[in-house]
Amino acid sequence: MDEASQAPYTLIFVDDEDVVRQGITSRIPWEENGFHLAGVFENGRSALEYLKHHKVDVVLSDISMPQMDGLTLSKEIAVAYPRTQVLLLTGFEEFEYAQEAVRNRVKEFLLKPITAEELGEVLSRNRLELDRLRMAEKEQERLKDLLERSLPLLKERFFYRLASGRLTTEEITRRREFFGWQDKGAYYQIVLAVRPDEWEEITRLAFSETAKQLTNDGDVIFANRNEDLVLLLQDSSIEALDSRSRDIAEKLFSAALKIGDAPLTVGIGETVGRLDDVNRSYLGAGNAVDHARVTGITRVLSINEVRKKTRVSQEAFVSRARHLVTALRESTRRSARDALNEIFKLFEESYLTSSDVVNFLARLQYHLSDFVDEMGLDTGDDFLDLSLTAEPRKFARLDDAKRYYQEQVDKIDKLIRQRRHDAAYSRIDKARRIIAERYADKNFSLQDICEELYLSTSQFSALFKEGTGHTFVEYLTEVRIDEAKHLLKTTDSRSYEIADRVGYQDPRYFSSIFKKVTGFTTTEYRKEMES
């Protein structure tokens, strides 16, 4: 048996006959039937007076009584105490009063004379009915308590759905009335404050309280799913509302600066004249915040300011991206950096959202990746990580993206320079081998080696000078003289014979060159080596 059925119900008994009162009150085990007999009265007026000061669950009353009969009593009870049940005792000849008693919501008629057993059965039925009512009341109280505790959350959810544009006009009207919102029915505007992630919960709560102090009656403060603070402001005129929204936004921004170093991002949406259009103001405030965060703007920004900027031109972006690739291909580091700066300058000067950033960075990534593949560069696994542009918040600001792509551009440039350096030295090594093989050829010339290396004379001369520190003629002369010195030390060949063997047609020219390079004549050099 539950708690409701165990609790006794209060009952009073009304009858003008002493014998009946004595008989019923003494013969009925009230407590066993779940009732407490709180009082016995001789007439309806005395009973009604008691009811004014005491809670009574059941009134058991005779119909025929002086001063106030049972029917009159039941009528008074039906009006003043509708939760109190009435049981009427009546004689057979009084049964015609039944119709009036029904109108007075009398629960049951009990015909006199009535036995204790019969009355006990009636009381048992009524106790079950009272149990049911008591349980229903408790459930209703529980639901009411739950509603009261849930009301702030439900109210916040209503305004979030309103701002998100997910309510019909009918739903807005019905729920607005349910929550008792003081809608002035004039103009509305959203201020969106994105609180820094670094803030602790107590700081967030304190900031919310600051926001509440800045608002007027009829304004609403709630949080969206990202736990950003949303202010729905309203006023009777557009000018007054715009001015107040800006003032509140600036004060919130200043308050946040006093709390910590992390800046607050505040966006103001457009002013609208219908509740159905609040979603437009909310989206505008969100776009203003998005643009501020992407571009690194650290001040209050309204959607009207943002919309004054133009969108990024597709042609302008593609032109700058191609310029960057061209600069990389030509391997001019300053030019490549300048080209990348021009791309991000275009972003910074335009109306750009985080999704726009993702789109353009993905396309920039495509241009760079395509160039890397074309050049066959080995950039490593960490080059242009796709995950970085797959999610807008990966780059909190354009500056972060710019630093990342600057690193990648520098890396590409370095790889290209290294490749060209390696290629240059490879050709220099080949040139050395060709000279070593053909130095004795009297007709061997600069043009010959350039043709073998598929380079112009100017390209080869510059490359060879950079790689060896000598011109082609200087290097060839050095090779020939070194061989001549070797022959002078190891053979008895005459000077003209050695000149012929190292590639000189004119012995006298050979002797002159040898003297100039070594400081000795061939004869002096041989004697020096022999001593």
C-alpha angles and dihedrals in degrees: 000000000000128000093262094058092047095056112090119239122225117246134179126196123215123191133135095215116088093206093054092045092049094044098049097039093050100041101047119083093218098179092050088056091051098257138115114213100223100175148354120214137186098217143014095255093060090046092050091050089054091050090058090067105027137054110240125183099190134023115198106194142168117234101222110061137135123254093014123014127212096260092053090046091051090051092052091047092049090056102038103027108026092165092062116093120221125210115188127207112209143169121238093255090055095056092102086075089070095097092056091045090055089055088054089053095245107179100213144354117227117197118221131267095047127179126226089246093053092047090047090056091050092049090048091054091048092047090056090049091049090048089054092048092046091052090047090051092049090050090049090050090048091051091046091051090047090050092050091050092045095044096092091050093045091048092050090048090051093054092044090052088047091053091045091055095240099127130083121229090255092051091049092052095046096047094042089058092044092055093041093233114180098232111184090195094222124096132342135198136178125223112192120198117189106204117214116260089232092068117105121227094259090054091050091051092048090050091051089053089052089053092050091055090056096053132082133226108289093031116113132210121196141146128247126218091278089055091246115152113250122194118195105197128186136187141165096251136038094229094051092047095048091049094047093046091052092047093050092046092051092048091050090050092050092046090053092053089058091053099055149326096269107096122234115234111219126184129184121208127211123279114257132189100213134056088226087064098050087100089065091055091046092051090047092052089048092051091049090052091045092052092046093052094045095049095038095243108164103196140072109293128191125206089238090062092048093050091058087071119082124241119256110276112234091213092050092050095047091047092053093044090053090047089055092051091048091051090051092048090053089045098226103149097197091049092051092050091047090051092051091048089053090055093053092042087058089052094047094051095048137074100264133169127196091257089053089052091052091050096048095042089051089053092046087051090051092053092050095043091049090051092048090052091047091052092043092231121172101223100164132239097293095059115120096345106215092212091065093069097034092080123045095218093055086088107041091190140011088249089064092051091046092054091049095050091043088059091049093047090050089049092052091047091050092050092050092049091048091050092050090047091051091046091049093052091046089057091045090053090050090049090052091052092049091050091047089053099042107030090107090058105105090204096048109126145171090261091056095056092043090055091051091051095041092236133127116247091251093049092047094044092052093044094046093047091050092048102041105021089235138090118245092257092047092050094045090049091050092051092048095047092047089054090046090053089051092051092047090055098043106033141045092227116141122246096257090049091053090047089056093047094052096048107269119130095191114058091197092055089048091052091049093050092045091052091048094050101039103025090234137089114240090256093049091047092052091049090047090053092047095051 
